Amino acid sequence: MARLFGTDGVRGVANEELTPLLAMQLGQAGAYVLTKEKEHKPTIMVGCDTRISGDMLANALMAGVCSVGANAVYVGVMPTPAIAYLTKKYKVDAGVVISASHNPVEFNGIKFFDGNGYKLSDELEDEIEALIKSNMKDVKFPTGAQVGKIKYRTDAREEYINHSIKAVPVDLSNLKIVVDCAEGASFYTSIEALKELGANIIAIHNMPDGTNINANCGSTHMEELQARVVFEKANVGLAFDGDADRLLAVDEKGEIIDGDQIMAIIGNHMKNKGTLKKDTIVVTVMSNLGFTIMARENGINTEQTKVGDRYVLERMREIGASLGGEQSGHVIFLDENTTGDGLLSALHLLEVMVDTGKPLSELANIMTVLPQALVNAMVPNHKKDSYMEYPEIAEAIAKLEEKFSGEGRVLIRPSGTEPKVRVMIEGKNQDEINKDAKELAELIQNTIL
C-alpha cells in the first residue's frame, strides 16, 4: 500500500478515497500520537477551506479526536497559515486543516501542525499511519467524563488579520488592487486586511458556495485577473489559492509575477533593509535558473531543496534563514509565521511597491525569467514513483539531459499530491523545450498504464 501522507498531508477525492471513516481514524491516531506525552487533557484546533466536503470531514475528524479523550476547537473556514499561526498563539497541542489547497472541489485533504505551528515530520506522519493500519492497537478509548468535547469559535480569523497587519503595517491608501480569492479561504481575511490598511480593493471570486473553489480562478487560473487589472487600471493584482497559503501576482500591465519573482523582489528589499537573515533565500529545485543568476548578481546566497514547502521550511530552520519558498507561490516568512502565507506575501510585496514608489513591472526586472516548459503526465498514483524503472523512459530522459547539458536543465519528478509525473525543461528556445517536454510527458503517460 502506498504511503498515506504525501508532501502536504493526506489527499484524495472526498467520500471516495478520503472518506469520513479515514478522517475519523486520522483524528484518533493524530490526536493520540501528537498528545500522548501530555499530562493535561489535550486540545486540537480544526479549520477548513470552503469546499462542500469540509464540514463532513471536519466533523468526522473531530469525532475521532474526542474518542481518544482530546478536545477539539473548531474555527470554521480559515486559511491554512491562519491555523498554523493560531495553533501556536492559543497554545493548543496541535492544529488540523481540512483542505486540498489548489485542487478542484471534489478533492480534499487533511494536514496536521504540531503545537508550534509546524508541519509534521515524516517520522510523526509514519507513526500516525502505523497506528491507523494497526486498527488503533493498544489504544485505550475513554468513557464517561473522559471523552473529549468540541468548542466552536467564530472570532479567530480576526486574530489572524490583526497579526498580519501588525507584521507588515504598510499604508496602502494610494494603491488600487484587484484581489482574486479563488472562492476559497481568503475570501474574508485577505479582503479585510487590505481594506484595514487603506487599499482601494476590487474583489473577485470572493463568493464561495462550497462547489466553486478554484474553479477557473485563483492562482491556478490567472487569465481573468490579468484582464481585470488592465481594465481597472489597477496597480497590482493578487491571486490566492483555495487555502491561501500561496500567492501569485499580476503587474499593472497584466503580466504574471510568479513565486520566484516575488521572492526576488522582496528578498532584495529585505537585504537592503538588513532583515534578510544570513543574506540567504531557500528555494526548491523547481526555481527558475534566472533566480539563481539574480541572487548571485545581488550578493544573495541560495539554498536548494527538493520540491515541497515543508522541505524549504526544514532547511530554513536548519540554517536560520528568514525567507524561502517555491515558484508556485508558497513563500515563507519565518519571523512571522511557520508556513507559506499568501496574505503575508501580498503585504510584503505591496510594502516594496510603497517603499520604492516603483510599479511592479519595474520591480520584476530584477530577475530575468529563463524559458521553462512544464508538462504533466497523468499516471496511476501507485506507479508515479517508479517511472525510471521503464527503460524507454529512462533512455529518453538521459538523451534530453545530454541535449540540454550546459544550456539548460531537465527535471522529472512525481507530484507529491496528485497522480502525475511532472516534466520540466529549461532552455533558451521556448518552442523547442515545449516540444521536448510534451513528447516526454506523452511517452511517460503512454508507457505507465
N, C-alpha and C positions, 0 to 999 in steps of 0.2 A: 504493500500500500504506500502511496506517495506521502510525503510529509504533509501534515495538516496545515502547518503555518508556512506562508510564503514570506516575501520580503516586507509585506505590510499587513501582517495578521492573517486571519482565515478568510478566504474569499470564495464566493460561489454564487450560483443562481439561487435566490431566496426561495425557500419552500421546496427546493428540489435537491440541491447539493448542501446549501446552508439551511438546514431545517430547524424548526423550533426545538426539536429534541437535541440536536447538536449544540444549539445556542444554550440550552439549559445545562448540558454537560460541560460546556466551556465556562459557564457561570459557576458551576460546582467546583470543577477542577481548578479554575483560575483563582477563585476565592480561597480555596484550600491551600494551594501552593504559595500564593502571594501573602497569606496572612498566618501561616501555621506557626511562625515564631512569635506571634503577638500574644501578650498577656491579657490585653483588653479585648472586648468584642469588636472585631474589625468592621470598617465601613468602606464600601466601594462606590465611587461615583460613576454614573452611566449617562451618556448622552448619545444623540444620533443626528444624522443628516435628515433631509426632508423626504427621503423615499418612503413609499407607502408601506413597505415591509418593516420599517424601523420599529414601529410600535410592537408588532408581533414578536420580533426577535429580542427587543429590549426587555419585554415583559417575561419572555421565556428565560432569558439570561438572568434576570433579577430573581426569578423563582429559584433558579439553581443556586444563586448567591445566598439567598435566605435559607435554603435547605441544608447548608453546611454551617449555619449559625452566624453568618455575617449579615450586616445591614447594607442596604443599598440606598443611595441618594440619586434620584432621577431628575436631571436638569433639562430634559427635553432636547429640542433642536439646538445644536451648538456646534460651532466649528471645531475640528479636531484640535487645533492649537489652544483653543479655549479650555478644553478638557485637560490637556497637558498642564496648562498654567494653573487651573483651579484645583486640580488634584493636589498639587504642592501647596498652594495658598491655604486651602481648607484643612490641610494636614490629614487627609483621608489616607487609607492604606494602599489604594490603587484606583486607577481610572480605566474606564472602558468606553470606546467609541464604536457605535454601530454605523458603519459607512463603507461604501465601495468607491469612495473618492470620485474619480473622473469617469467611472464606468456607467453604462446605461442603467435604467431604472430596475431591470429585472435582477441585477446583481446586488449583493450586499456583502458586508464584511464585518468582522469583529476584531478589534485590535486593543491590546492592553497597554497601560502605562503603569510603572511602579509608583511608589509613594512620592518619589521625587520628580515625577512627570516625564520619565524617560521610557522609551520603548523597551520591551523586554529583551534580554539576551537570548541567543539560540538555546542555551542550556536551560533557561527557565521555561521557554516555549516547549522544549522537548519533555520537560518534567510534567507540564500540564497535559501534553499529548499522551504521554505514557499512562498517566492516571486515568484518562478517558478510555484508552484501549484496555486497561485492566478492569474496567467497569467499577471504578472508584474503590479498588481493593483496599481493605484495612481502614477505610474512612468511616468514622462513626457519625451517623446522622442524628442531630439533636431532636428532642421532642419538647413539648410544653413551652415553658417560658424561654427556653434556649434557642428557639427558632428565630431567624432574623426577620426584620421588618423593612418596609420601603418608606422613605420620606420623599416628598415631591417639592422641588424648589423652582420658582419661576424668575427669581431675581439674579441668578448667577451670571447671565450674559452681560448685565450692566457692569459687573466687576471686571470682566474681560475687556470691555470697551474702555473703562477708566484706566486699566493697566496699560493698554495700547497707546492712548493719547498722552498718558503721563510719560511713557518711554520715549515718544517722539512728539513733543509739544510744538509742532510746526504750524505757523499761520498760513492757512490755505485760502484766505479770502480773495486772493487775486487769480485763483485757478478755476477753470471750468472743466469738469471731469465727467466722462461717461463711464459708468460702472456696470459691468455685466456680472450678475450674481449667480449665474448658471442654474437658476431656480433651486439653489442649494442653501447650505447652512449659513452663508454670509449675507442672506437677504436682509437681515436686520442689523447685525453687528457692524458690517463694513459701512453701510449707508449712514447709520447713526454716528459712528466715529468720525467719518469725513465731514458730516454736517456740523458736528460739535467743534471741529477745527476751522469752520467757516467756509468750506468749499461750496461752489455752485455745482450741485450734483444733478446729473441726468441718469436715473437708474433704469436699467433694462433687465429683463429676465429676473425680476425680484418678486414674482407672484407664484411661489411653489404650490402645487396642488397634490403632491405625492407621486405623480406619474411623469412629470416633465423635467426632472432633474437631468442636467447635462444634455438635454435634447436640442441639438443644433445651437448650442450656446455655451458660454463659459470658455475656459482656457483651451479646450479641445476643438472649439469651433469659433474662430475669431472673425469670420467674414462680416457678420452683421455689425460687430463692434467697430471694425475698421471703417466701414462705410458711415456709421453713425458719427464717429469722431470728426471725420472730414465734413459731413453735412452740418453738424452743430458748430463747426469751427472751434472745437474744444482744444484745450491744451494737451490733454492726455486721455487715454482710455485704459481702464483697469479690468482685467478678466480673472475671476477666481474659478476654481473648480468646485465640484459638489460639496466637499467638506472643508474648503477654504484653507487648505494647508499649502496651496501653491498659487502663484500669481504670474501672469504674463501681462505685458503692457502694449499699448499702441501709441506711437508718437503722433504729433499734430498733423503729419502728412498721411497717416493711415498705415504706416509700416509697423510690423510686429517687432517688439523688443522681447527677446527670449530670456530665459534664466541666466545664461552666460553673460549676456549684455547687461542685465540688471545687476549681477554681482560685480561686473567690471566697473560700472558707473558708481555704485555705492561703495565698493571696495577702495577705489581710488580716493573718493571723498573721505572715507574713514581714515585712510593712510595719511592724507593731508592734515586731518584734524588730530592725528595721533591716537585714534581709537581702534585701529586695526591691529589686534594683538599679534605679536610675532611677525608683523607685516606679511601675514600668510592667509591665503584663501584655500579651503579644502573643496575639491571638486571630484567628479567621477570620470571614468574613462570615456564617457559619452560626451564630455565637454568638447566644444569645438577647438581645433588647433589654434584658431585665432585668439582664443582666450589665453592660451599658454604664451603666445607671442606678446600679447598685450601686457601680461604680467611681467614678463622678462624686461620689456622696454620701460616699465614704470617702477621697477625695483620691488616688485611683489613676488613673494615665494608662492608656489603652488604645490599642493599635495594631492595625489590622485588615489581614489578608492574604487572598488567595484560599484556597480550601479545599485542605488537604493539609498534613500536619505538616512536610513539607520546606520549605514556604514560610514557615511560622511560624518554623522554625529559622533560615532565611536572614535574616529580619527581626530576630530576637533577636541574631544575631551582628553584624548591621549597627549596631544601636543599643546593644549591650552590656546587653541585658535578661537576667535570670536565670530568669524564669518565663514560660511560654507554652503554648498548647495548643488543643485542639478540644473542642467539645461532646461528641463521640463518645468521649472519654476518653483521647485521646493527650495526655499532659501532659509537658512537657519541663522538667527542672531542669538548666539548662546548666552550673551549677557542679559538677554531679555526674555527668552523662552527656550524650552528644551526640545522643540521640534520645528519643522518647517511651518512658517506662519505667513499666510497671504496678506493679512492686514498690516503686520509689521513691515513686510517687504514693500507694500504700497506706500506706507508712511515714510519710510527711509528714502525711497525713490523720489517721492514728492519733495522731501526735505532737500535733496540735492538740487532739484529744479528751482526751489525757492532761494536757497543759499547762493547759487551761482547766477540766477537770473537767466539761465540758458534754456532754450527749448530742448525737449527730449531728443529730437533728431540730431542736434549738435552734440549733446552728451554721449549719444550712442556711437559717435565717430571714434571714441577712444579705442574701439575694438573693430577689427575687420573680420567679418564672419566669412570663413572659407566655405566653398560649396560642399554641401553634405546631402547625401541621399539616405533616407531611412524607409525601408520597406518591411512589412510584417509578413511572415509565413504562418498561416494557420495550421497547427498540428495538434494531434491528440495530447491532452495535458500531461499524461503519464509518460509520453515519449519525448517531450520537449528538451529534456536534459541530455539525451543520448544521440543528438544529431551527428556528432563526429564519429559515431560507430558505423555510419554508412559510407563505404569507400568513395562512391561517386561525389558525395557532398564534401568529404574531406579533401578530395583531389581538386574540386572546383574552388574551394576556399584557398588552398595552397597556391593555385595559379593566380588568383586575384591578389593575394598578399605579395607575390613576386612582382606582379604588374605594377602595383602602387608603392612598392618599396622606395622610400626616399622622397616620394612626391605626394604622399597621402597615407591613408591607412584603411584597413578593413577590420571591422569589429562585429563579431557574430555572438549573440547571447540569447539564452532563453528568457522570456519575460518572467518576472517574479510573481506576477499577479494574474496573468491571462494565458490561455492555451496558444501561445505564439512563440516563434523564434524570430528575433529582430535582427535584420541585416542593415548595418550602417557602413557606408563607404564615404570617405573624404578624398577629394582630389581637386584638380584645377578646372576640369571641364564638367559642368553640371549635366549636360546631356549624356556624356559618357558614363558618369557614375550612376545616373538614374537607370540607364540601360543595364549596366552590370548588376546593380542591386536588385532590380526587378527580376532578371534572369536567375540569379542565385536564389532569391526567395521562392520563385516558382519551382526551381529544382528541389528545394527543401520540402516544400508543401506537397509536391507530387511524389516524392520519394518516401516520406514518413506518413504512412497511411494507417 
